[in-house]
Amino acid sequence: MTNEIYNGFAVYCNKRRPFGVISPNGDRNAICNTRTVPKRIRKYLIEIEDKRFYEHGAVDIKGITRATLANLKAGKIVQGGSTITQQLARNQIRDNRKNIIRKIRETALAFNIERHNNKDEIIDLYLNKVFWGKKNYGIRAACLDYFKKEPENLNTKEQLILLTLLRGPNYYLNNDVVLEKRCNLLSSILLERNVINQRKFSQIKKSESKIESNLLEVFRSETVPFITKSINTKQYSIYSTLNVELQNEVTKFISNSKYPTSIIGISNGEIICVGSSNGSDYPFLYRSNVGSTLKPFIYSILRQSGYSSSSIFSTTTKNSIDWDIREAQSVSSELLSLEDALFLSNNNTFVNAAYECGMEELLSSLSKILNKPKSNLVPSSVLGATIDGLTLFELVKSYESFFCDYKSNPIKSECISILNKIAVDKFYGEFSNSFLKTGTTNFNKERFAIVGYANTLFGFLRQGNEINDYSKEGGFISSILGFLQNISRKKYKWSSENE
């Protein structure tokens, strides 16, 4: 069973609020259980868009004649002659050009739809597929985005707002006055035709329903196994582990980033935020070398092998190692302790220590930490290179699994303490209870960072490089600092046992 079966499912956040949809592209298409759609909206739809829907076929000749006469009399287009089936066909071919070729295609498809579906099925298709503005396809996506509720919970005014949007989503979404005017017109038509009574008409006039874009997130189906707590297949809903407030901050951070950026956050074993400029599945699928982010694991393995934090190693490549090792930043000392090497992220020191300790044994230990076969590791894995690469998710998950017991493990606690010093140094003294480890690859065009803050592990990946900017950080750390500052200012709690 593939994850694609969840395309069109709505995603609810940890607070049981509608939050997003599963879609293979940028569109928001949420499957609607049409049995739960109020009968009234079906009735209103037919009355306003196609009164003779159950009486004609794909094309309504009487409707076209009536519309043509009305338009000629008014000197402008005041009525449309398209049937509901034709509107559905137009949405399916996604061609809004006003020419004869499009009209022929639309009409041919409308006849095909009528041939293979009964009238009630056509209404179901219409409610699930028609465009409602802002990349929302289907009534459910529109309801979740504009009103933050499911279709069955819409009031009459909200139903009329949706029917208004059908005539020109962008036009009405950007003009509250004409939107309200159109809603009043529709309610008057329904009153005149005895579809609603005077009491309902008065309620509609008095009610105030405002469109508030929920900015539904779009998640790809490959993300589903990682963010899901439970799935309701009858309601086409996924209840996720995601924190809605934090997810919103992730989305803002990514949209404001100058370069392609990916973020993932894990807390208590659950993914509470994820996002990427390259699609929500990118942190789970894209594999690469991860640079110096593996050094905390190497440090801990060396310490467990009997080396102390003050053990001294050379900062230059030994002659016995046929390996040209570059450093992101130079050091003046010819020797460094293991602790200083981790703080400064010195490559030669770690390679020299690994060979002295025993490369094969060290890689065996590292393979267990990364949950990867040893055959995937090579000596350069000490510096973050692996044969198949690691995903951002795998990297963060490895940190969480390995350091979850650091408070009761002296060596791991010592390692976290060094990473804390890095955070204090890089974050200019802010977030003194956090820890940080960075890594760069591909001549600094890929920058990784693992941040521990408020009981959450964040993984960052930024790809790209400014012209002539080959510095180690290139503004990456300052952008992460800004992200932390934003989430710390929010009213929702970010508790930490260290605070």
Secondary structure in CASP SS format (residue, H / E / C, confidence):
PFRMAT SS
TARGET T0000
AUTHOR 0000-0000-0000
METHOD secondary structure of the structure
MODEL  1
M C 1.00
T C 1.00
N H 1.00
E H 1.00
I H 1.00
Y H 1.00
N C 1.00
G C 1.00
F C 1.00
A E 1.00
V E 1.00
Y E 1.00
C C 1.00
N C 1.00
K C 1.00
R C 1.00
R C 1.00
P E 1.00
F E 1.00
G E 1.00
V E 1.00
I E 1.00
S C 1.00
P C 1.00
N C 1.00
G C 1.00
D C 1.00
R E 1.00
N E 1.00
A C 1.00
I C 1.00
C C 1.00
N C 1.00
T H 1.00
R H 1.00
T H 1.00
V C 1.00
P C 1.00
K H 1.00
R H 1.00
I H 1.00
R H 1.00
K H 1.00
Y H 1.00
L H 1.00
I H 1.00
E H 1.00
I H 1.00
E H 1.00
D C 1.00
K C 1.00
R C 1.00
F C 1.00
Y C 1.00
E C 1.00
H C 1.00
G C 1.00
A C 1.00
V C 1.00
D C 1.00
I H 1.00
K H 1.00
G H 1.00
I H 1.00
T H 1.00
R H 1.00
A H 1.00
T H 1.00
L H 1.00
A H 1.00
N H 1.00
L H 1.00
K H 1.00
A H 1.00
G C 1.00
K C 1.00
I C 1.00
V C 1.00
Q C 1.00
G C 1.00
G C 1.00
S C 1.00
T C 1.00
I H 1.00
T H 1.00
Q H 1.00
Q H 1.00
L H 1.00
A H 1.00
R H 1.00
N H 1.00
Q H 1.00
I H 1.00
R C 1.00
D C 1.00
N C 1.00
R C 1.00
K C 1.00
N C 1.00
I H 1.00
I H 1.00
R H 1.00
K H 1.00
I H 1.00
R H 1.00
E H 1.00
T H 1.00
A H 1.00
L H 1.00
A H 1.00
F H 1.00
N H 1.00
I H 1.00
E H 1.00
R H 1.00
H H 1.00
N C 1.00
N C 1.00
K H 1.00
D H 1.00
E H 1.00
I H 1.00
I H 1.00
D H 1.00
L H 1.00
Y H 1.00
L H 1.00
N H 1.00
K H 1.00
V C 1.00
F E 1.00
W C 1.00
G C 1.00
K C 1.00
K C 1.00
N E 1.00
Y E 1.00
G C 1.00
I H 1.00
R H 1.00
A H 1.00
A H 1.00
C H 1.00
L H 1.00
D H 1.00
Y H 1.00
F C 1.00
K C 1.00
K C 1.00
E C 1.00
P H 1.00
E H 1.00
N H 1.00
L C 1.00
N C 1.00
T H 1.00
K H 1.00
E H 1.00
Q H 1.00
L H 1.00
I H 1.00
L H 1.00
L H 1.00
T H 1.00
L H 1.00
L C 1.00
R C 1.00
G C 1.00
P H 1.00
N H 1.00
Y H 1.00
Y H 1.00
L H 1.00
N C 1.00
N C 1.00
D H 1.00
V H 1.00
V H 1.00
L H 1.00
E H 1.00
K H 1.00
R H 1.00
C H 1.00
N H 1.00
L H 1.00
L H 1.00
S H 1.00
S H 1.00
I H 1.00
L H 1.00
L H 1.00
E H 1.00
R C 1.00
N C 1.00
V C 1.00
I C 1.00
N C 1.00
Q H 1.00
R H 1.00
K H 1.00
F H 1.00
S H 1.00
Q H 1.00
I H 1.00
K H 1.00
K H 1.00
S C 1.00
E C 1.00
S C 1.00
K C 1.00
I C 1.00
E C 1.00
S C 1.00
N C 1.00
L C 1.00
L C 1.00
E E 1.00
V E 1.00
F E 1.00
R C 1.00
S H 1.00
E H 1.00
T H 1.00
V H 1.00
P H 1.00
F H 1.00
I H 1.00
T E 1.00
K E 1.00
S E 1.00
I E 1.00
N E 1.00
T C 1.00
K C 1.00
Q C 1.00
Y C 1.00
S E 1.00
I E 1.00
Y E 1.00
S E 1.00
T C 1.00
L C 1.00
N C 1.00
V H 1.00
E H 1.00
L H 1.00
Q H 1.00
N H 1.00
E H 1.00
V H 1.00
T H 1.00
K H 1.00
F H 1.00
I H 1.00
S H 1.00
N H 1.00
S C 1.00
K C 1.00
Y C 1.00
P C 1.00
T E 1.00
S E 1.00
I E 1.00
I E 1.00
G E 1.00
I E 1.00
S E 1.00
N C 1.00
G C 1.00
E E 1.00
I E 1.00
I E 1.00
C E 1.00
V E 1.00
G E 1.00
S E 1.00
S C 1.00
N C 1.00
G C 1.00
S C 1.00
D C 1.00
Y H 1.00
P H 1.00
F H 1.00
L H 1.00
Y C 1.00
R C 1.00
S E 1.00
N C 1.00
V C 1.00
G H 1.00
S H 1.00
T H 1.00
L H 1.00
K H 1.00
P H 1.00
F H 1.00
I H 1.00
Y H 1.00
S H 1.00
I H 1.00
L H 1.00
R H 1.00
Q H 1.00
S C 1.00
G C 1.00
Y C 1.00
S C 1.00
S C 1.00
S C 1.00
S C 1.00
I E 1.00
F E 1.00
S E 1.00
T C 1.00
T C 1.00
T C 1.00
K C 1.00
N C 1.00
S C 1.00
I C 1.00
D C 1.00
W C 1.00
D C 1.00
I C 1.00
R C 1.00
E C 1.00
A C 1.00
Q C 1.00
S C 1.00
V C 1.00
S C 1.00
S C 1.00
E C 1.00
L E 1.00
L E 1.00
S E 1.00
L H 1.00
E H 1.00
D H 1.00
A H 1.00
L H 1.00
F H 1.00
L H 1.00
S C 1.00
N C 1.00
N H 1.00
N H 1.00
T H 1.00
F H 1.00
V H 1.00
N H 1.00
A H 1.00
A H 1.00
Y H 1.00
E H 1.00
C H 1.00
G C 1.00
M H 1.00
E H 1.00
E H 1.00
L H 1.00
L H 1.00
S H 1.00
S H 1.00
L H 1.00
S H 1.00
K H 1.00
I H 1.00
L H 1.00
N C 1.00
K C 1.00
P C 1.00
K H 1.00
S H 1.00
N H 1.00
L E 1.00
V C 1.00
P H 1.00
S H 1.00
S H 1.00
V H 1.00
L H 1.00
G C 1.00
A C 1.00
T E 1.00
I C 1.00
D C 1.00
G C 1.00
L E 1.00
T C 1.00
L H 1.00
F H 1.00
E H 1.00
L H 1.00
V H 1.00
K H 1.00
S H 1.00
Y H 1.00
E H 1.00
S H 1.00
F H 1.00
F H 1.00
C C 1.00
D C 1.00
Y H 1.00
K H 1.00
S H 1.00
N C 1.00
P H 1.00
I H 1.00
K H 1.00
S H 1.00
E H 1.00
C H 1.00
I H 1.00
S H 1.00
I H 1.00
L H 1.00
N H 1.00
K H 1.00
I H 1.00
A H 1.00
V H 1.00
D H 1.00
K H 1.00
F C 1.00
Y C 1.00
G C 1.00
E C 1.00
F C 1.00
S C 1.00
N C 1.00
S C 1.00
F E 1.00
L E 1.00
K E 1.00
T E 1.00
G E 1.00
T E 1.00
T E 1.00
N C 1.00
F C 1.00
N C 1.00
K C 1.00
E E 1.00
R E 1.00
F E 1.00
A E 1.00
I E 1.00
V E 1.00
G E 1.00
Y E 1.00
A C 1.00
N C 1.00
T E 1.00
L E 1.00
F E 1.00
G E 1.00
F E 1.00
L E 1.00
R E 1.00
Q E 1.00
G C 1.00
N C 1.00
E C 1.00
I C 1.00
N C 1.00
D C 1.00
Y C 1.00
S C 1.00
K C 1.00
E C 1.00
G C 1.00
G C 1.00
F H 1.00
I H 1.00
S H 1.00
S H 1.00
I H 1.00
L H 1.00
G H 1.00
F H 1.00
L H 1.00
Q H 1.00
N H 1.00
I H 1.00
S H 1.00
R H 1.00
K C 1.00
K C 1.00
Y C 1.00
K C 1.00
W C 1.00
S C 1.00
S C 1.00
E C 1.00
N C 1.00
E C 1.00
END
